[in-house]
């Protein structure tokens, strides 16, 4: 198990004990502070205004899992370039989530994602919660809900049924990105 935090990124690889209590269920990242693990006892920390990104995996999705791996990239410059080639504008940090599973337990994976927009302040923007599809090399929103803006926390929440790279995007309908 490791947990490394800087002001620009956070990585967590945490062993999961499969007894009846699963303590580690996700992580948060606070801009200019770093990240930390989310346990069953501190899930309300995703609702702090200083949180720029967070991910919480549903308990049922952790059955049979041996490790939960989360990476936050606060300023994802490389991901921004990939998004531009897909006529999308990246709006938030990138969250990368994976799990290791030693058994053949088959179940759905459900994850809650929380994003604060980096540079825009209009909560009425038409944004999507997307994942990076390694098969097509583009950002895709299938399997993810529409993001809901929570004004009291100044963040968007969305839910996905799989794990990979996640972020919020603004679709650009012409060849010019919105500035």
DONURO-670297 format. One record per residue: residue in three letters; x, z, y of N, C-alpha, C in turn. Coordinates in steps of 0.05 Angstrom, whole numbers, padded with zeros to 5 digits, always signed. Each point is the difference from the previous one (the first is absolute). Example, Ala and Ser with C-alpha at 12.3 -4.5 7.8 and 13.67 -1.06 7.14 Angstrom:
2
ALA+00264+00156-00114-00018+00000+00024+00018+00000+00024/SER-00007-00014+00021+00016+00001+00024-00015+00014+00022/
***
This chain:
179
UNK+00017+00000-00024-00017+00000+00024+00018+00000+00025/UNK-00006-00018+00018+00015-00001+00026-00020-00004+00022/UNK+00008+00010+00023-00015-00004+00025+00021-00002+00022/UNK+00001-00023+00014+00019-00005+00022-00016-00008+00024/UNK+00005+00012+00023-00014-00006+00024+00018-00005+00023/UNK-00006-00021+00015+00014-00006+00025-00022-00004+00021/UNK+00008-00006+00025-00019-00005+00021-00012-00028-00003/UNK+00011-00017-00017-00011-00027-00003-00010-00007-00028/UNK+00004+00017-00019-00009-00005-00027-00002+00026-00016/UNK-00015-00001-00022-00003+00022-00018-00003-00011-00028/UNK+00015+00011-00019-00003-00008-00028-00004+00025-00016/UNK-00019-00002-00019-00006+00022-00018-00002-00011-00028/UNK+00014+00011-00019-00003-00005-00028-00005+00027-00013/UNK-00024+00005-00009-00007+00027-00009-00010-00001-00028/UNK+00011+00016-00017-00010+00003-00028-00027+00012+00001/UNK-00017-00009-00017-00028+00010-00002-00002+00014-00027/UNK-00008+00025+00001-00005+00015-00024-00029-00005-00008/UNK-00004-00007-00025-00028-00006-00008-00014+00023-00014/UNK+00005+00023+00011-00017+00022-00009-00026-00002+00016/UNK-00016+00020+00001-00026-00003+00014+00002+00000+00030/UNK+00023+00007+00011+00002+00000+00030+00021-00021+00008/UNK-00009-00018+00017+00018-00020+00011+00003+00008+00029/UNK+00024+00009+00008+00005+00010+00027+00005-00022+00020/UNK+00019-00018-00006+00007-00021+00019-00019-00024-00003/UNK-00013-00007+00021-00020-00022-00001+00005-00021+00021/UNK+00021+00003+00017+00005-00020+00020+00021+00009+00019/UNK+00001-00013+00024+00019+00006+00020-00010-00008+00028/UNK+00012+00011+00021-00006-00008+00027+00026-00006+00015/UNK-00002-00016+00021+00022-00005+00017-00008+00004+00029/UNK+00016+00016+00015-00005+00004+00028+00022-00013+00016/UNK-00008-00018+00018+00019-00016+00016+00020+00019+00014/UNK+00025-00007-00001+00023+00014+00012+00005+00028-00012/UNK-00015+00007-00022+00005+00025-00013+00008-00004-00029/UNK-00013-00019-00014+00006-00004-00028-00024+00005-00017/UNK+00004+00003-00026-00022+00002-00019+00002+00025-00017/UNK-00022+00005-00014-00001+00022-00019-00022-00005-00021/UNK+00002+00014-00022-00020-00003-00021-00026+00012+00007/UNK-00021-00012-00011-00027+00011+00001-00006+00013-00027/UNK-00008+00025+00001-00008+00014-00024-00030+00005+00001/UNK-00011+00010-00021-00028+00007-00001-00007+00019+00023/UNK+00019+00016+00008-00006+00021+00020+00003-00009+00029/UNK+00011-00023+00006+00004-00008+00028-00011-00028+00006/UNK-00021-00009-00014-00011-00027+00005-00010-00004+00028/UNK-00008+00022+00013-00011-00003+00027+00022-00009+00020/UNK+00025+00001-00007+00021-00009+00018-00001-00029+00007/UNK-00014-00016-00016-00002-00029+00007-00016-00004+00025/UNK-00015+00021+00008-00017-00002+00024+00013+00010+00025/UNK+00026+00003+00000+00014+00008+00025+00005-00026+00016/UNK-00004+00002+00026+00004-00024+00018+00028-00010-00001/UNK+00020+00016-00007+00028-00008+00000+00007-00016-00025/UNK-00017-00001-00020+00005-00015-00025-00003-00030+00005/UNK+00021-00015-00006-00001-00029+00004-00009-00014-00026/UNK+00004+00012-00023-00008-00012-00025-00002+00022-00022/UNK-00018-00005-00019-00003+00019-00022-00012-00014-00023/UNK+00005+00011-00024-00011-00011-00025-00006+00023-00018/UNK-00025+00000-00011-00008+00020-00020-00012-00014-00024/UNK+00012+00005-00023-00010-00012-00025-00021+00019-00013/UNK-00021-00012-00009-00022+00014-00013+00010+00014-00025/UNK-00009+00025-00004+00009+00016-00023-00003-00015-00027/UNK-00023-00013-00003-00005-00014-00026+00020-00023-00004/UNK+00010-00011+00021+00020-00021-00002+00028+00010-00009/UNK+00004+00026+00002+00026+00012-00007+00001+00009-00029/UNK-00022-00002-00015+00000+00008-00028+00019-00018-00016/UNK+00019+00012-00014+00019-00015-00016+00024-00010+00016/UNK+00000+00005+00026+00022-00009+00017+00023+00020-00001/UNK+00025-00010-00002+00023+00018-00002+00014+00002+00027/UNK-00002-00020+00018+00011+00004+00027-00016-00017+00020/UNK-00002+00011+00024-00013-00013+00023+00022-00007+00020/UNK+00001-00025+00008+00021-00010+00018-00012-00011+00025/UNK+00008+00011+00023-00011-00009+00026+00023-00005+00020/UNK-00002-00022+00014+00019-00007+00021-00016-00007+00025/UNK+00007+00013+00023-00011-00008+00026+00021-00014+00016/UNK-00007-00022+00012+00018-00015+00018-00014+00001+00027/UNK+00011+00016+00018-00013+00005+00026+00000-00025+00017/UNK+00022-00014+00002+00003-00024+00016+00008-00023-00018/UNK-00020-00013-00013+00006-00020-00021+00005-00028+00011/UNK+00023-00004+00012+00006-00025+00013+00000-00023-00019/UNK+00011+00003-00024+00001-00022-00019-00029-00007-00009/UNK-00016+00020-00004-00028-00005-00008-00015-00015+00022/UNK+00007+00005+00026-00013-00014+00022+00005-00030-00002/UNK+00024-00008-00007+00007-00028-00002-00016-00013-00023/UNK-00003+00014-00022-00016-00011-00022-00029-00003+00008/UNK-00011+00019+00015-00027-00001+00009-00005-00024+00018/UNK+00019-00005+00018-00003-00022+00019-00003-00027-00015/UNK+00014-00003-00022-00002-00024-00015-00027-00003-00014/UNK-00016+00021-00001-00026+00000-00012-00022+00000+00021/UNK+00007-00005+00026-00019+00001+00022-00013+00027+00003/UNK+00015+00021-00004-00010+00027+00003+00020+00014+00018/UNK-00010+00021+00014+00018+00016+00016+00000+00029-00012/UNK+00023+00009-00007+00003+00027-00011-00005+00020+00021/UNK-00017+00020-00005-00007+00020+00020+00010+00028-00005/UNK+00009+00006-00024+00007+00028-00007+00025+00001-00017/UNK+00007+00025-00006+00021+00005-00020-00007-00013-00026/UNK+00019-00003-00018-00004-00010-00027+00003+00023-00019/UNK-00019+00002-00019+00001+00021-00021+00004-00015-00026/UNK+00020+00008-00016+00005-00011-00026-00005+00022-00020/UNK-00019-00005-00019-00007+00020-00020+00002-00011-00028/UNK+00013+00014-00018+00000-00007-00028+00000+00025-00017/UNK-00007-00004-00026+00000+00022-00019+00013-00009-00025/UNK+00013+00019-00014+00010-00004-00027-00018+00013-00019/UNK-00004-00013-00023-00019+00009-00020+00013-00004-00027/UNK+00006+00022-00014+00012-00002-00027-00020-00005-00022/UNK-00025+00004+00005-00020-00004-00020-00016-00026+00005/UNK-00018-00006-00017-00017-00024+00004-00028+00008+00010/UNK-00001+00020+00016-00026+00009+00011-00009-00022+00019/UNK-00024-00010-00004-00011-00022+00016-00022+00012+00018/UNK+00003-00002+00025-00020+00009+00019+00004-00014+00027/UNK-00020+00001+00017+00003-00013+00026+00018+00018+00017/UNK+00012-00012+00020+00017+00014+00019-00014-00001+00027/UNK-00006+00023+00011-00013+00001+00026+00018+00016+00019/UNK+00004-00012+00024+00018+00011+00020-00014-00001+00027/UNK+00002+00022+00015-00010+00002+00028+00024-00004+00018/UNK-00003-00018+00020+00022-00006+00018-00009+00006+00029/UNK+00019+00010+00015-00005+00008+00028+00022-00013+00017/UNK-00009-00015+00021+00019-00014+00017-00007+00005+00030/UNK+00021+00004+00015-00002+00000+00029+00012-00026+00009/UNK-00014-00014+00019+00010-00025+00010+00025+00005+00018/UNK+00020-00017-00004+00026+00004+00014-00002-00005+00030/UNK-00009-00024+00008+00002-00008+00028-00026-00006+00014/UNK-00021-00002-00014-00026-00008+00012-00017+00025+00003/UNK-00017+00001+00020-00017+00024+00002-00030-00007+00000/UNK-00008-00023-00008-00028-00007-00001-00011+00006-00028/UNK-00015+00022-00004-00011+00007-00026-00021-00019-00010/UNK-00009-00019+00017-00021-00019-00008+00012-00026-00010/UNK+00026-00001-00003+00013-00025-00010-00010-00005-00029/UNK-00001-00026-00007-00007-00008-00027+00024+00002-00018/UNK+00004+00022-00013+00024+00004-00016-00008+00000-00030/UNK+00020-00006-00017-00003+00001-00028+00021+00018-00013/UNK-00007+00012-00022+00019+00015-00016+00009-00020-00021/UNK+00026-00005-00001+00010-00020-00018+00023+00010-00017/UNK+00006-00015-00021+00023+00006-00017+00016-00025-00003/UNK+00026+00004-00006+00018-00023-00004-00003-00009-00029/UNK-00009-00025-00004-00004-00011-00026+00025-00014-00009/UNK+00014+00012-00019+00026-00012-00009-00004-00027-00014/UNK-00023-00005-00011-00005-00025-00014-00002-00024+00019/UNK-00013+00005+00024-00004-00022+00019+00019+00002+00024/UNK+00014+00023+00003+00018+00005+00023-00015+00000+00026/UNK-00025+00010+00000-00015+00003+00025-00014+00027+00000/UNK-00009+00008+00024-00016+00024+00002-00029-00006-00006/UNK-00012+00017-00017-00027-00006-00010-00016+00026+00003/UNK-00026-00003+00003-00016+00024+00003-00020+00005-00023/UNK+00002-00015-00022-00018+00005-00022+00007+00026-00014/UNK-00021+00014-00008+00004+00027-00012+00003+00022+00020/UNK-00002-00006+00026+00001+00020+00021-00025+00000+00017/UNK-00009+00023+00008-00023+00002+00017+00006-00009+00028/UNK-00021-00005+00016+00004-00004+00028+00009+00027+00013/UNK+00019-00001+00018+00008+00025+00013-00022+00012+00018/UNK-00001+00026+00001-00019+00014+00017+00016+00015+00020/UNK-00006-00003+00026+00015+00014+00021-00012+00028+00003/UNK+00017+00020-00001-00008+00028+00005+00011+00008+00027/UNK-00017-00001+00020+00008+00006+00028+00012+00027+00003/UNK-00011+00020-00013+00010+00028+00004+00029+00003-00010/UNK+00009-00017-00018+00027+00001-00011+00018-00023+00010/UNK-00013-00019+00013+00014-00024+00011+00014-00016-00023/UNK-00014-00002-00022+00011-00017-00022-00022-00014-00015/UNK+00009-00020-00016-00018-00015-00017+00003+00011-00029/UNK-00022+00000-00015+00001+00007-00028-00011-00023-00016/UNK+00014-00005-00023-00010-00020-00019+00007+00009-00028/UNK-00012-00013-00019+00003+00007-00028+00007-00025-00016/UNK+00018+00002-00019+00008-00022-00017-00001+00008-00029/UNK-00003-00019-00018-00002+00006-00029+00024-00009-00016/UNK+00023-00002+00014+00025-00007-00013+00023+00010+00017/UNK+00024-00002-00009+00024+00010+00014+00019-00023+00006/UNK+00013+00001+00023+00019-00020+00009+00009+00007+00029/UNK+00007-00020+00016+00006+00004+00029-00027-00002+00015/UNK-00005+00018+00019-00025+00000+00015+00006+00002+00030/UNK-00018-00012+00016+00002+00002+00029-00026-00010+00012/UNK-00003+00005+00026-00023-00011+00015+00008-00026+00014/UNK-00018-00018+00002+00005-00026+00012-00022-00009+00018/UNK+00007-00016+00020-00018-00014+00017+00002-00030-00008/UNK-00022-00013-00007+00001-00028-00007+00003-00016+00026/UNK+00017-00020-00001+00004-00018+00023-00013-00027-00008/UNK-00019-00009+00016-00015-00024-00008+00013-00026+00009/UNK+00020+00001+00016+00015-00024+00007+00029+00004-00006/UNK+00017-00019+00007+00028+00003-00006+00015+00019+00018/UNK-00013+00009+00021+00013+00019+00019-00008+00028-00008/UNK+00019+00018-00002-00006+00028-00006-00010+00013+00026/UNK-00017+00019-00003-00011+00014+00023+00020+00020+00010/UNK+00005-00001+00026+00020+00019+00011-00013+00023+00014/
***
